[in-house]
Amino acid sequence: MSHYVFPPSSQPSLPVVGDTKRFAVARVFCLGRNYWWPDASTETAPERELPFFFMKPSQAVIDAQGELDYPSLTGEFCPEIELVIAIGKSGKDIAIADALDHVWGYGAGLDLTRRDLQMVAKQQGRPWEGSKAFDGSAPISAIVPVSTIGHPSQGAVWLKVNDVDRQRSDLANQIWSVAEVISHISRSVQLNPGDLIMTGTPPGVEGIQRGDTVTAGIDGIGHLSVSIKH
């Protein structure tokens, strides 16, 4: 039996639809731009660029209900609705044809972002952790097992602030499919049970203020609702 100099931190976890057991969270991978963002002047889609990812700590994951603090150090706090992949089987260099076998379930999540800090980091060529990896920056719905839902390839993706539409798209508009995302990340690191992958957000991201209520979801997968404390 191992002995520690102080008690280990509690295990981050998420509820599971239809089960009293919870999904223990390991790592949180976050994909960058992954929806077609047509240029308003030309109505043409961008080129299919190679995906990239960053990470959040598992401690950033929280249940997607209730009140949230407005984070410090920012004047531009932005919620981004995303499909979340819950990994249930280990794998490295996973082939696209085999990738869905590694999925345990799906959820809907918010990638909360200090946008002003992110823009400074981009301009200076610095990492994004200060803008993306703060406490409570990943509210995520209950995970729906693949055995219940299968592998959805379409479904409305939406986010409202104070009941006003901000983001609205469809899973069918993702640039990279779930299988392609898993295969790509597994070339860099071995994926393990408990890993989560947040798969990018549609257009329409804007800042929110203290007192705002954010409701968001992916039809057929999950919904969430959080209020920002005054």
N, C-alpha and C positions, 0 to 999 in steps of 0.2 A: 504493500500500500504506500502510495506517495504521500509525503508530508511537505507542506508549503510554508513559506515564511509569513504569508497572510492568506486568508481564504480567497479562492479564485472568484472572479466575477461571475455573476449569474449568467446562465446560457440564454442568449437571445433566441426567441422562438415566435412562431406564428400559429394561429388557430387553423384547423383543417375542417373543411366543410363536411358534415356528416360523421364526424369522429370526435371523441373527447381527447384523443392524443394531439400533441402539437408538433409542428415541423421545426426541428432544431436548425437554426441558421448558422452556417459556417462563414463563407465569404460572400461579398456582394460585388458582382461585376456590373458595370454600367456601360452600355453601348452609346457611342456618340450618335450623330445624325443618322436616322434610319427610316425616315418617311420622305416621300417625294414632296418637295417644297417648290411647286411651280412658280416661276417668275410671273408676277402679276401683269407685266407689260407684254410678255410673249406667250404665256400659258404653256411653256415647255418645261419638262422635268429636267433636273440636273443629271449629270453623268453619274453612273453607278460607281462611286468611289469605294476603295477598300475600307472596311469598317475599322474603327479604333475603339478602345475601351479604357475606362478609368475605374477606380474602386472606391467603395465606401466601407468603413468598418462595420462589422456585424452589429455593434452597439448602436449604429444609426437606425436600425430597424425597429419600428414600433407598430403596435396595432393601429389600424386606420380609422379610429373613431375618437371623438372627444376634442379637447382643447390643446393647442400648441402655443408655445412662447414664440414671439417674434425674435429671431436670432440677433445677437449682437453684431456689431461691426459692419452692418449693411443698411443701405437705404433703398435697395431694390431686391426684394425677396420674391422669388418666382416659383410657383408650383408647376410641375411637368407630369402629365399622366403617362404611364408606361405599362406595357405588358410585362409581367414578371414570370420568368421561367424558373421552376424549382427543380433542381437536379436530384436524382435519386440513385444514380449508378455512376461509378468512377469510370474515367476514360481519358486517354491522351491520344492526340492525333486521330481524333474520331472522324470517320468518313461521313460525308453528308447523308449517304444512304442509311447509315446506322444511328444517326444523331438522335432521332426521336425516341429511340430505345432508352436513352439516358434521362428522359424527362419523367419526373414523378408527378408534377402537377403545374398549375398556372394560377396566377393572381393578378390583381391590378394594384399598381403602386404609384406613389408620388416621388419624383426626384426633386426634392426641395433644394433651391439654389440661391446663393448670394450672388446675383447676376453681376453687380458692379465689381465685386472682387474677382469673379471669373474673367470679366473683360480685361481687367488690369493684368491678370496672370497670362491671358492670351497675348496681350501686347508685349509683355516682357519675356515671353517664352518660358514661363514658369509652370510648375504643376498646379493642378486644380483643387487640391485637398482643402485649402482654406475656404473655397466656395461651395464645395460639394459634400465634404465628409464630416460635417458638424453633428452634434447630438440631435437625435430625432429627425434626421434629414431624409429618412426613408420610411414613411408610413405605408404599410402594405396590407391589403385585404386578406381575408382567410384564403388559404390555398385550396384549390379544387383539384382532387386527384385526376390523373389521366383516365383511370378506370371509370370515372364518372362522366368526364367531359370530352375525352378523346383529345385531338390536337386541332383546335380551332384555327382556321386560316382566314376567317373573316368575322366581322362583328364591329359594331360602332365603338369608337374610342372617343371619349368626350370629357370635358371639364368645364364646370361652371363656377363663377364667383358671384355670390349673392344672387343666385338663380339666373345669371346672365351668361350666355355662351361665351367661352374663351377659346376652347379647342374642340374641334370636331373632325374626325377622320374615320378610317376603318383599318382593321388589321390587314386587309387586302392591299393597302397602300404602303406597306413596309417595303423598303428597298431590299433588305436581306431577310430571308425566311428564318424561322426558328432553327431549323436544321442547319442552315448555313452559319448562323451566329454561333451555335454550339461548336460546330466543326472549326470555325475560325479561332475562337478563344482557346480551344483545346490544343491548338498548335503551339501556343505560348506557355500554357500551364495545364497540369492535369486537373480535370474537374472531378469533384468528389460529392457524395451525398451531403445535402445541406447547403450547397452553393446556390445562390440566387443570381439570375441574370436579368437586369432591367434593360429593356430592348429599344430604348430611344423614344422620343416624343414627337407628336405631330406639330404643325405650325400653330401659331396663336398664343405663344407664351408671353405673359405680361405680369407685371408686379402686383402684389397684394398688400393690403394695409392691415394694421391692427383693427380688430373687430370684424373682419371679413370672414365669410363662411365659404369654404371650398367643398364642392361636391363633384365627384368624378367617378368614372368607371369604364369598364369594357363589357358591353352587353354579352350576356351568357357566361361571364367569368367572375366578375366581382365589382362591387361598388364601395366607395368610401366617402366619409364626410368628416371634415375637421374645421374647427373654428380657431381663428387667431386671437389670442388674448389681447384685451385692450392695454 
